[in-house]
């Protein structure tokens, strides 16, 4: 289904971007505003939710 492919792609993009943002700031010892860190962690949660609810049947 096209909807499942879109949800999977969007979820994967959110996971990669949010994870990269958090990982890079930790590795470079940069100070991140709390709002940006909160958005990044929310992006991880939403990306996981999108990927977990694709397909038929019960959500993972």
N, CA, C and O atoms as a Tripos MOL2 file, in Angstrom:
@<TRIPOS>MOLECULE
protein
  240   239    60     0     0
PROTEIN
NO_CHARGES

@<TRIPOS>ATOM
      1 N           0.8220   -1.1820    0.0000 N.3       1 UNK1
      2 CA          0.0000    0.0000    0.0000 C.3       1 UNK1
      3 C           0.8700    1.2510    0.0000 C.2       1 UNK1
      4 O           1.9140    1.2900    0.6510 O.2       1 UNK1
      5 N           0.4440    2.2490   -0.7150 N.am      2 UNK2
      6 CA          1.2100    3.4930   -0.7840 C.3       2 UNK2
      7 C           1.2400    4.1950    0.5670 C.2       2 UNK2
      8 O           2.2430    4.8100    0.9290 O.2       2 UNK2
      9 N           0.1550    4.1050    1.3030 N.am      3 UNK3
     10 CA          0.0980    4.7530    2.6090 C.3       3 UNK3
     11 C           1.1220    4.1560    3.5670 C.2       3 UNK3
     12 O           1.7580    4.8800    4.3320 O.2       3 UNK3
     13 N           1.2820    2.8240    3.5230 N.am      4 UNK4
     14 CA          2.2700    2.1750    4.3840 C.3       4 UNK4
     15 C           3.6870    2.5650    3.9900 C.2       4 UNK4
     16 O           4.5420    2.7490    4.8570 O.2       4 UNK4
     17 N           3.9420    2.6910    2.7060 N.am      5 UNK5
     18 CA          5.2720    3.0870    2.2530 C.3       5 UNK5
     19 C           5.5860    4.5180    2.6770 C.2       5 UNK5
     20 O           6.7150    4.8250    3.0590 O.2       5 UNK5
     21 N           4.5990    5.3790    2.6080 N.am      6 UNK6
     22 CA          4.7950    6.7730    3.0150 C.3       6 UNK6
     23 C           5.0320    6.8520    4.5180 C.2       6 UNK6
     24 O           5.9130    7.5820    4.9730 O.2       6 UNK6
     25 N           4.2390    6.0970    5.2990 N.am      7 UNK7
     26 CA          4.4220    6.0980    6.7540 C.3       7 UNK7
     27 C           5.7930    5.5540    7.1360 C.2       7 UNK7
     28 O           6.4470    6.0870    8.0330 O.2       7 UNK7
     29 N           6.2240    4.5020    6.4630 N.am      8 UNK8
     30 CA          7.5310    3.9230    6.7620 C.3       8 UNK8
     31 C           8.6510    4.8900    6.4020 C.2       8 UNK8
     32 O           9.5960    5.0600    7.1720 O.2       8 UNK8
     33 N           8.5510    5.5210    5.2420 N.am      9 UNK9
     34 CA          9.5850    6.4690    4.8200 C.3       9 UNK9
     35 C           9.6300    7.6840    5.7440 C.2       9 UNK9
     36 O          10.7090    8.1390    6.1260 O.2       9 UNK9
     37 N           8.4660    8.2050    6.1000 N.am     10 UNK10
     38 CA          8.4250    9.3640    6.9960 C.3      10 UNK10
     39 C           8.9490    8.9970    8.3840 C.2      10 UNK10
     40 O           9.6780    9.7740    9.0010 O.2      10 UNK10
     41 N           8.5790    7.8250    8.8670 N.am     11 UNK11
     42 CA          9.0610    7.3780   10.1710 C.3      11 UNK11
     43 C          10.5590    7.1770   10.1850 C.2      11 UNK11
     44 O          11.2360    7.5610   11.1390 O.2      11 UNK11
     45 N          11.0810    6.5750    9.1250 N.am     12 UNK12
     46 CA         12.5280    6.3560    9.0410 C.3      12 UNK12
     47 C          13.2710    7.6860    8.9600 C.2      12 UNK12
     48 O          14.3190    7.8540    9.5820 O.2      12 UNK12
     49 N          12.7310    8.6240    8.1970 N.am     13 UNK13
     50 CA         13.3680    9.9400    8.0890 C.3      13 UNK13
     51 C          13.3860   10.6550    9.4410 C.2      13 UNK13
     52 O          14.3920   11.2540    9.8200 O.2      13 UNK13
     53 N          12.2730   10.5870   10.1610 N.am     14 UNK14
     54 CA         12.2330   11.2120   11.4870 C.3      14 UNK14
     55 C          13.2180   10.5620   12.4470 C.2      14 UNK14
     56 O          13.8930   11.2530   13.2090 O.2      14 UNK14
     57 N          13.3030    9.2380   12.4140 N.am     15 UNK15
     58 CA         14.2380    8.5360   13.2920 C.3      15 UNK15
     59 C          15.6820    8.9160   12.9840 C.2      15 UNK15
     60 O          16.4730    9.1730   13.8920 O.2      15 UNK15
     61 N          16.0160    8.9490   11.7060 N.am     16 UNK16
     62 CA         17.3950    9.2560   11.3150 C.3      16 UNK16
     63 C          17.7500   10.7010   11.6510 C.2      16 UNK16
     64 O          18.8050   10.9650   12.2280 O.2      16 UNK16
     65 N          16.8780   11.6310   11.2930 N.am     17 UNK17
     66 CA         17.1750   13.0450   11.5470 C.3      17 UNK17
     67 C          17.2390   13.3610   13.0420 C.2      17 UNK17
     68 O          18.1490   14.0520   13.4980 O.2      17 UNK17
     69 N          16.2820   12.8580   13.7870 N.am     18 UNK18
     70 CA         16.2660   13.1310   15.2270 C.3      18 UNK18
     71 C          17.4410   12.4670   15.9290 C.2      18 UNK18
     72 O          18.0820   13.0660   16.7920 O.2      18 UNK18
     73 N          17.7160   11.2340   15.5540 N.am     19 UNK19
     74 CA         18.8500   10.5310   16.1470 C.3      19 UNK19
     75 C          20.1700   11.1930   15.8110 C.2      19 UNK19
     76 O          21.0490   11.3090   16.6650 O.2      19 UNK19
     77 N          20.3130   11.6280   14.5670 N.am     20 UNK20
     78 CA         21.5470   12.2970   14.1580 C.3      20 UNK20
     79 C          21.7310   13.6130   14.9050 C.2      20 UNK20
     80 O          22.8460   13.9550   15.3000 O.2      20 UNK20
     81 N          20.6530   14.3430   15.0970 N.am     21 UNK21
     82 CA         20.7360   15.6090   15.8330 C.3      21 UNK21
     83 C          21.1900   15.3780   17.2700 C.2      21 UNK21
     84 O          22.0870   16.0660   17.7580 O.2      21 UNK21
     85 N          20.5810   14.4220   17.9420 N.am     22 UNK22
     86 CA         20.9580   14.1470   19.3310 C.3      22 UNK22
     87 C          22.3630   13.5690   19.4290 C.2      22 UNK22
     88 O          23.1280   13.9370   20.3210 O.2      22 UNK22
     89 N          22.7030   12.6690   18.5210 N.am     23 UNK23
     90 CA         24.0230   12.0400   18.5480 C.3      23 UNK23
     91 C          25.1270   13.0560   18.2490 C.2      23 UNK23
     92 O          26.1560   13.0730   18.9240 O.2      23 UNK23
     93 N          24.9150   13.8960   17.2420 N.am     24 UNK24
     94 CA         25.9360   14.8710   16.8520 C.3      24 UNK24
     95 C          26.1850   15.8950   17.9570 C.2      24 UNK24
     96 O          27.3320   16.2500   18.2290 O.2      24 UNK24
     97 N          25.1340   16.3610   18.5790 N.am     25 UNK25
     98 CA         25.3320   17.3420   19.6460 C.3      25 UNK25
     99 C          26.0250   16.7170   20.8500 C.2      25 UNK25
    100 O          26.7790   17.3970   21.5460 O.2      25 UNK25
    101 N          25.7860   15.4510   21.1030 N.am     26 UNK26
    102 CA         26.4770   14.7740   22.1960 C.3      26 UNK26
    103 C          27.9390   14.5470   21.8910 C.2      26 UNK26
    104 O          28.7910   14.7160   22.7640 O.2      26 UNK26
    105 N          28.2410   14.1650   20.6620 N.am     27 UNK27
    106 CA         29.6270   13.9030   20.2760 C.3      27 UNK27
    107 C          30.4530   15.1830   20.2050 C.2      27 UNK27
    108 O          31.6390   15.1780   20.5360 O.2      27 UNK27
    109 N          29.8380   16.2660   19.7780 N.am     28 UNK28
    110 CA         30.5570   17.5310   19.6320 C.3      28 UNK28
    111 C          30.4940   18.3820   20.8930 C.2      28 UNK28
    112 O          31.0290   19.4910   20.9230 O.2      28 UNK28
    113 N          29.8530   17.8770   21.9200 N.am     29 UNK29
    114 CA         29.7000   18.5930   23.1980 C.3      29 UNK29
    115 C          29.1070   19.9860   23.0010 C.2      29 UNK29
    116 O          29.5570   20.9600   23.6050 O.2      29 UNK29
    117 N          28.1040   20.0580   22.1560 N.am     30 UNK30
    118 CA         27.4300   21.3270   21.9180 C.3      30 UNK30
    119 C          26.2850   21.5010   22.8960 C.2      30 UNK30
    120 O          25.6520   20.5340   23.3190 O.2      30 UNK30
    121 N          26.0390   22.7200   23.2370 N.am     31 UNK31
    122 CA         24.8990   23.0390   24.0880 C.3      31 UNK31
    123 C          23.6620   23.1560   23.2020 C.2      31 UNK31
    124 O          23.6290   23.9620   22.2720 O.2      31 UNK31
    125 N          22.6570   22.3560   23.4960 N.am     32 UNK32
    126 CA         21.4350   22.3570   22.6970 C.3      32 UNK32
    127 C          20.3150   22.9730   23.5280 C.2      32 UNK32
    128 O          20.1280   22.6060   24.6880 O.2      32 UNK32
    129 N          19.5700   23.9070   22.9410 N.am     33 UNK33
    130 CA         18.4200   24.4510   23.6710 C.3      33 UNK33
    131 C          17.4390   23.3300   24.0210 C.2      33 UNK33
    132 O          17.2790   22.3750   23.2600 O.2      33 UNK33
    133 N          16.7990   23.4540   25.1540 N.am     34 UNK34
    134 CA         15.8950   22.4150   25.6320 C.3      34 UNK34
    135 C          14.7410   22.1770   24.6560 C.2      34 UNK34
    136 O          14.2570   21.0520   24.5300 O.2      34 UNK34
    137 N          14.3050   23.2170   23.9760 N.am     35 UNK35
    138 CA         13.2060   23.0680   23.0190 C.3      35 UNK35
    139 C          13.6420   22.1920   21.8500 C.2      35 UNK35
    140 O          12.8770   21.3440   21.3920 O.2      35 UNK35
    141 N          14.8600   22.3880   21.3680 N.am     36 UNK36
    142 CA         15.3660   21.5890   20.2580 C.3      36 UNK36
    143 C          15.5470   20.1310   20.6680 C.2      36 UNK36
    144 O          15.2350   19.2240   19.8960 O.2      36 UNK36
    145 N          16.0430   19.9070   21.8630 N.am     37 UNK37
    146 CA         16.1980   18.5420   22.3580 C.3      37 UNK37
    147 C          14.8380   17.8810   22.5470 C.2      37 UNK37
    148 O          14.6830   16.6930   22.2650 O.2      37 UNK37
    149 N          13.8620   18.6320   23.0190 N.am     38 UNK38
    150 CA         12.5130   18.0900   23.1950 C.3      38 UNK38
    151 C          11.8930   17.7290   21.8550 C.2      38 UNK38
    152 O          11.2340   16.6970   21.7360 O.2      38 UNK38
    153 N          12.0960   18.5670   20.8480 N.am     39 UNK39
    154 CA         11.5740   18.2560   19.5150 C.3      39 UNK39
    155 C          12.2580   17.0300   18.9210 C.2      39 UNK39
    156 O          11.6130   16.2240   18.2510 O.2      39 UNK39
    157 N          13.5440   16.8860   19.1610 N.am     40 UNK40
    158 CA         14.2680   15.7290   18.6350 C.3      40 UNK40
    159 C          13.7840   14.4380   19.2890 C.2      40 UNK40
    160 O          13.6160   13.4290   18.6050 O.2      40 UNK40
    161 N          13.5610   14.4540   20.5840 N.am     41 UNK41
    162 CA         13.0700   13.2430   21.2400 C.3      41 UNK41
    163 C          11.6320   12.9450   20.8480 C.2      41 UNK41
    164 O          11.2420   11.7810   20.7580 O.2      41 UNK41
    165 N          10.8440   13.9830   20.6140 N.am     42 UNK42
    166 CA          9.4860   13.7740   20.1120 C.3      42 UNK42
    167 C           9.5320   13.1970   18.7040 C.2      42 UNK42
    168 O           8.7050   12.3560   18.3520 O.2      42 UNK42
    169 N          10.4880   13.6390   17.8990 N.am     43 UNK43
    170 CA         10.6670   13.0730   16.5580 C.3      43 UNK43
    171 C          11.0080   11.5970   16.6070 C.2      43 UNK43
    172 O          10.5360   10.8280   15.7700 O.2      43 UNK43
    173 N          11.8230   11.1870   17.5740 N.am     44 UNK44
    174 CA         12.1260    9.7630   17.7400 C.3      44 UNK44
    175 C          10.8660    8.9780   18.0800 C.2      44 UNK44
    176 O          10.6420    7.8940   17.5410 O.2      44 UNK44
    177 N          10.0500    9.5190   18.9650 N.am     45 UNK45
    178 CA          8.8220    8.8310   19.3670 C.3      45 UNK45
    179 C           7.8290    8.7310   18.2120 C.2      45 UNK45
    180 O           7.2350    7.6750   17.9920 O.2      45 UNK45
    181 N           7.6500    9.8140   17.4820 N.am     46 UNK46
    182 CA          6.7000    9.8170   16.3650 C.3      46 UNK46
    183 C           7.1880    8.9050   15.2440 C.2      46 UNK46
    184 O           6.3900    8.1910   14.6370 O.2      46 UNK46
    185 N           8.4840    8.9230   14.9650 N.am     47 UNK47
    186 CA          9.0290    8.0320   13.9390 C.3      47 UNK47
    187 C           8.8330    6.5750   14.2920 C.2      47 UNK47
    188 O           8.4880    5.7680   13.4290 O.2      47 UNK47
    189 N           9.0480    6.2270   15.5420 N.am     48 UNK48
    190 CA          8.8260    4.8520   15.9910 C.3      48 UNK48
    191 C           7.3580    4.4770   15.8870 C.2      48 UNK48
    192 O           7.0230    3.3600   15.4930 O.2      48 UNK48
    193 N           6.4880    5.4020   16.2390 N.am     49 UNK49
    194 CA          5.0550    5.1470   16.1540 C.3      49 UNK49
    195 C           4.6120    4.9440   14.7090 C.2      49 UNK49
    196 O           3.8170    4.0480   14.4270 O.2      49 UNK49
    197 N           5.1110    5.7590   13.8000 N.am     50 UNK50
    198 CA          4.7420    5.6110   12.3910 C.3      50 UNK50
    199 C           5.1830    4.2620   11.8350 C.2      50 UNK50
    200 O           4.4230    3.6010   11.1290 O.2      50 UNK50
    201 N           6.3920    3.8600   12.1490 N.am     51 UNK51
    202 CA          6.8850    2.5820   11.6480 C.3      51 UNK51
    203 C           6.1430    1.4240   12.3090 C.2      51 UNK51
    204 O           5.8500    0.4240   11.6550 O.2      51 UNK51
    205 N           5.8400    1.5480   13.5860 N.am     52 UNK52
    206 CA          5.1720    0.4740   14.3090 C.3      52 UNK52
    207 C           3.7280    0.2620   13.9170 C.2      52 UNK52
    208 O           3.1850   -0.8180   14.1500 O.2      52 UNK52
    209 N           3.0870    1.2590   13.3270 N.am     53 UNK53
    210 CA          1.6760    1.1240   12.9660 C.3      53 UNK53
    211 C           1.4560    0.8630   11.4880 C.2      53 UNK53
    212 O           0.3210    0.9530   11.0190 O.2      53 UNK53
    213 N           2.4930    0.5470   10.7420 N.am     54 UNK54
    214 CA          2.3100    0.2250    9.3280 C.3      54 UNK54
    215 C           1.8590   -1.2210    9.1850 C.2      54 UNK54
    216 O           2.1080   -2.0550   10.0560 O.2      54 UNK54
    217 N           1.2090   -1.4960    8.0990 N.am     55 UNK55
    218 CA          0.8040   -2.8670    7.8120 C.3      55 UNK55
    219 C          -0.5300   -3.2430    8.4170 C.2      55 UNK55
    220 O          -1.1860   -2.4460    9.0880 O.2      55 UNK55
    221 N          -0.9070   -4.4760    8.1610 N.am     56 UNK56
    222 CA         -2.1690   -5.0200    8.6460 C.3      56 UNK56
    223 C          -2.0110   -5.5470   10.0580 C.2      56 UNK56
    224 O          -0.8980   -5.8160   10.5090 O.2      56 UNK56
    225 N          -3.1080   -5.6910   10.7390 N.am     57 UNK57
    226 CA         -3.0820   -6.3120   12.0560 C.3      57 UNK57
    227 C          -2.7920   -5.3360   13.1760 C.2      57 UNK57
    228 O          -2.8880   -4.1180   13.0190 O.2      57 UNK57
    229 N          -2.4340   -5.9150   14.3150 N.am     58 UNK58
    230 CA         -2.1820   -5.1160   15.5080 C.3      58 UNK58
    231 C          -0.8830   -4.3330   15.3820 C.2      58 UNK58
    232 O           0.0620   -4.7460   14.7100 O.2      58 UNK58
    233 N          -0.8750   -3.1930   16.0500 N.am     59 UNK59
    234 CA          0.3480   -2.3850   16.0660 C.3      59 UNK59
    235 C           1.3890   -3.0750   16.9240 C.2      59 UNK59
    236 O           1.0620   -3.7770   17.8820 O.2      59 UNK59
    237 N           2.6320   -2.8690   16.5730 N.am     60 UNK60
    238 CA          3.7320   -3.4980   17.3080 C.3      60 UNK60
    239 C           3.8990   -2.8170   18.6430 C.2      60 UNK60
    240 O           4.7740   -3.1930   19.4230 O.2      60 UNK60
@<TRIPOS>BOND
     1     1     2 1
     2     2     3 1
     3     3     4 2
     4     3     5 am
     5     5     6 1
     6     6     7 1
     7     7     8 2
     8     7     9 am
     9     9    10 1
    10    10    11 1
    11    11    12 2
    12    11    13 am
    13    13    14 1
    14    14    15 1
    15    15    16 2
    16    15    17 am
    17    17    18 1
    18    18    19 1
    19    19    20 2
    20    19    21 am
    21    21    22 1
    22    22    23 1
    23    23    24 2
    24    23    25 am
    25    25    26 1
    26    26    27 1
    27    27    28 2
    28    27    29 am
    29    29    30 1
    30    30    31 1
    31    31    32 2
    32    31    33 am
    33    33    34 1
    34    34    35 1
    35    35    36 2
    36    35    37 am
    37    37    38 1
    38    38    39 1
    39    39    40 2
    40    39    41 am
    41    41    42 1
    42    42    43 1
    43    43    44 2
    44    43    45 am
    45    45    46 1
    46    46    47 1
    47    47    48 2
    48    47    49 am
    49    49    50 1
    50    50    51 1
    51    51    52 2
    52    51    53 am
    53    53    54 1
    54    54    55 1
    55    55    56 2
    56    55    57 am
    57    57    58 1
    58    58    59 1
    59    59    60 2
    60    59    61 am
    61    61    62 1
    62    62    63 1
    63    63    64 2
    64    63    65 am
    65    65    66 1
    66    66    67 1
    67    67    68 2
    68    67    69 am
    69    69    70 1
    70    70    71 1
    71    71    72 2
    72    71    73 am
    73    73    74 1
    74    74    75 1
    75    75    76 2
    76    75    77 am
    77    77    78 1
    78    78    79 1
    79    79    80 2
    80    79    81 am
    81    81    82 1
    82    82    83 1
    83    83    84 2
    84    83    85 am
    85    85    86 1
    86    86    87 1
    87    87    88 2
    88    87    89 am
    89    89    90 1
    90    90    91 1
    91    91    92 2
    92    91    93 am
    93    93    94 1
    94    94    95 1
    95    95    96 2
    96    95    97 am
    97    97    98 1
    98    98    99 1
    99    99   100 2
   100    99   101 am
   101   101   102 1
   102   102   103 1
   103   103   104 2
   104   103   105 am
   105   105   106 1
   106   106   107 1
   107   107   108 2
   108   107   109 am
   109   109   110 1
   110   110   111 1
   111   111   112 2
   112   111   113 am
   113   113   114 1
   114   114   115 1
   115   115   116 2
   116   115   117 am
   117   117   118 1
   118   118   119 1
   119   119   120 2
   120   119   121 am
   121   121   122 1
   122   122   123 1
   123   123   124 2
   124   123   125 am
   125   125   126 1
   126   126   127 1
   127   127   128 2
   128   127   129 am
   129   129   130 1
   130   130   131 1
   131   131   132 2
   132   131   133 am
   133   133   134 1
   134   134   135 1
   135   135   136 2
   136   135   137 am
   137   137   138 1
   138   138   139 1
   139   139   140 2
   140   139   141 am
   141   141   142 1
   142   142   143 1
   143   143   144 2
   144   143   145 am
   145   145   146 1
   146   146   147 1
   147   147   148 2
   148   147   149 am
   149   149   150 1
   150   150   151 1
   151   151   152 2
   152   151   153 am
   153   153   154 1
   154   154   155 1
   155   155   156 2
   156   155   157 am
   157   157   158 1
   158   158   159 1
   159   159   160 2
   160   159   161 am
   161   161   162 1
   162   162   163 1
   163   163   164 2
   164   163   165 am
   165   165   166 1
   166   166   167 1
   167   167   168 2
   168   167   169 am
   169   169   170 1
   170   170   171 1
   171   171   172 2
   172   171   173 am
   173   173   174 1
   174   174   175 1
   175   175   176 2
   176   175   177 am
   177   177   178 1
   178   178   179 1
   179   179   180 2
   180   179   181 am
   181   181   182 1
   182   182   183 1
   183   183   184 2
   184   183   185 am
   185   185   186 1
   186   186   187 1
   187   187   188 2
   188   187   189 am
   189   189   190 1
   190   190   191 1
   191   191   192 2
   192   191   193 am
   193   193   194 1
   194   194   195 1
   195   195   196 2
   196   195   197 am
   197   197   198 1
   198   198   199 1
   199   199   200 2
   200   199   201 am
   201   201   202 1
   202   202   203 1
   203   203   204 2
   204   203   205 am
   205   205   206 1
   206   206   207 1
   207   207   208 2
   208   207   209 am
   209   209   210 1
   210   210   211 1
   211   211   212 2
   212   211   213 am
   213   213   214 1
   214   214   215 1
   215   215   216 2
   216   215   217 am
   217   217   218 1
   218   218   219 1
   219   219   220 2
   220   219   221 am
   221   221   222 1
   222   222   223 1
   223   223   224 2
   224   223   225 am
   225   225   226 1
   226   226   227 1
   227   227   228 2
   228   227   229 am
   229   229   230 1
   230   230   231 1
   231   231   232 2
   232   231   233 am
   233   233   234 1
   234   234   235 1
   235   235   236 2
   236   235   237 am
   237   237   238 1
   238   238   239 1
   239   239   240 2
@<TRIPOS>SUBSTRUCTURE
     1 UNK1         2 RESIDUE 1 A UNK
     2 UNK2         6 RESIDUE 1 A UNK
     3 UNK3        10 RESIDUE 1 A UNK
     4 UNK4        14 RESIDUE 1 A UNK
     5 UNK5        18 RESIDUE 1 A UNK
     6 UNK6        22 RESIDUE 1 A UNK
     7 UNK7        26 RESIDUE 1 A UNK
     8 UNK8        30 RESIDUE 1 A UNK
     9 UNK9        34 RESIDUE 1 A UNK
    10 UNK10       38 RESIDUE 1 A UNK
    11 UNK11       42 RESIDUE 1 A UNK
    12 UNK12       46 RESIDUE 1 A UNK
    13 UNK13       50 RESIDUE 1 A UNK
    14 UNK14       54 RESIDUE 1 A UNK
    15 UNK15       58 RESIDUE 1 A UNK
    16 UNK16       62 RESIDUE 1 A UNK
    17 UNK17       66 RESIDUE 1 A UNK
    18 UNK18       70 RESIDUE 1 A UNK
    19 UNK19       74 RESIDUE 1 A UNK
    20 UNK20       78 RESIDUE 1 A UNK
    21 UNK21       82 RESIDUE 1 A UNK
    22 UNK22       86 RESIDUE 1 A UNK
    23 UNK23       90 RESIDUE 1 A UNK
    24 UNK24       94 RESIDUE 1 A UNK
    25 UNK25       98 RESIDUE 1 A UNK
    26 UNK26      102 RESIDUE 1 A UNK
    27 UNK27      106 RESIDUE 1 A UNK
    28 UNK28      110 RESIDUE 1 A UNK
    29 UNK29      114 RESIDUE 1 A UNK
    30 UNK30      118 RESIDUE 1 A UNK
    31 UNK31      122 RESIDUE 1 A UNK
    32 UNK32      126 RESIDUE 1 A UNK
    33 UNK33      130 RESIDUE 1 A UNK
    34 UNK34      134 RESIDUE 1 A UNK
    35 UNK35      138 RESIDUE 1 A UNK
    36 UNK36      142 RESIDUE 1 A UNK
    37 UNK37      146 RESIDUE 1 A UNK
    38 UNK38      150 RESIDUE 1 A UNK
    39 UNK39      154 RESIDUE 1 A UNK
    40 UNK40      158 RESIDUE 1 A UNK
    41 UNK41      162 RESIDUE 1 A UNK
    42 UNK42      166 RESIDUE 1 A UNK
    43 UNK43      170 RESIDUE 1 A UNK
    44 UNK44      174 RESIDUE 1 A UNK
    45 UNK45      178 RESIDUE 1 A UNK
    46 UNK46      182 RESIDUE 1 A UNK
    47 UNK47      186 RESIDUE 1 A UNK
    48 UNK48      190 RESIDUE 1 A UNK
    49 UNK49      194 RESIDUE 1 A UNK
    50 UNK50      198 RESIDUE 1 A UNK
    51 UNK51      202 RESIDUE 1 A UNK
    52 UNK52      206 RESIDUE 1 A UNK
    53 UNK53      210 RESIDUE 1 A UNK
    54 UNK54      214 RESIDUE 1 A UNK
    55 UNK55      218 RESIDUE 1 A UNK
    56 UNK56      222 RESIDUE 1 A UNK
    57 UNK57      226 RESIDUE 1 A UNK
    58 UNK58      230 RESIDUE 1 A UNK
    59 UNK59      234 RESIDUE 1 A UNK
    60 UNK60      238 RESIDUE 1 A UNK
